[in-house]
């Protein structure tokens, strides 16, 4: 039975990259009528230092972003990871299945730990095994993510296969990464070779879901581009990462293909294209930020939604982690 699981770290404000690469597609999967489970992965967030007050606020804000993007807590399960203890439990068991050599190949750890990996937390290193636990805990079959998470979902498949092999069971299904659409890797507005990220020191490099209309328009107007006109064929974007990024963003926001966007704007300069993109971005994003603001006015209501989501998630996850303990030989007697 198809089941979707995905997660987002509440480790900062969410960006247009998170919206197009994840949130928007999460709502689409839900609307296809598939069972969908979405998680604010606060246990992942604390693999790097988080100010406790900021983490609480960002978790509620990320929950508001899900709801404002069309994830309906009545039709999807929406919860924060730390409220369902089975995530940490299965993560430990999978820590004992995953191999050091596999973890050493994870490029995100290398990026995040930087040059001085000795100073990184043990949690940051084990992060991908916790992510595997998130997915396998629900026997999820589909994992919608942006391109940067592909390696982690593939690792999850390896961990599932090794567990099944080691214990001679067919217990964990292999999940498929779903990396679809034209915005699976939204790039920085300042540098078309870098991913748009909530941790980039330059706020002008990204559009935050909390930015107001003026800020969104200004950031797009100021986005780094080359001086040439837009080409009329996709091939013409090959060596123009900034132009390609803006065309991809336009396509994703408008539910068009990049070829259709170039059909409309090919031969036109950024003097024409940027204002059009700014208008489209404001049209699509301003209602989300307004709705987030409305929801954030009542944090108790958001907490109630997360609590109910956690109960529903726990009802699926608890039997699966219990069965995992049994398979591994732990005595269960209560
Ligand atoms: P995170 O919090 O970094 O990002 C959340 C989602 O947003 C996508 N994304 C982007 N997509 C396109 N362009 C961008 N510039 C961009 N930036 C971020 C990410 O690919 C991701 O889909 N490890 C995960 C969270 C996680 C998870 C899971 C995901 C924990 N457990 C289980 C799926 C299943 C992460 O750090 O995502």
Boltz pocket constraint, residues with backbone or C-beta under 6 A from the ligand:
constraints:
  - pocket:
      binder: B
      contacts: [[A, 5], [A, 6], [A, 7], [A, 8], [A, 9], [A, 10], [A, 17], [A, 18], [A, 19], [A, 20], [A, 21], [A, 22], [A, 41], [A, 44], [A, 130], [A, 131], [A, 134], [A, 135], [A, 143], [A, 144], [A, 145], [A, 146], [A, 147], [A, 148], [A, 149], [A, 152], [A, 183], [A, 184], [A, 185], [A, 186], [A, 187], [A, 195], [A, 196], [A, 197]]
      max_distance: 6.0
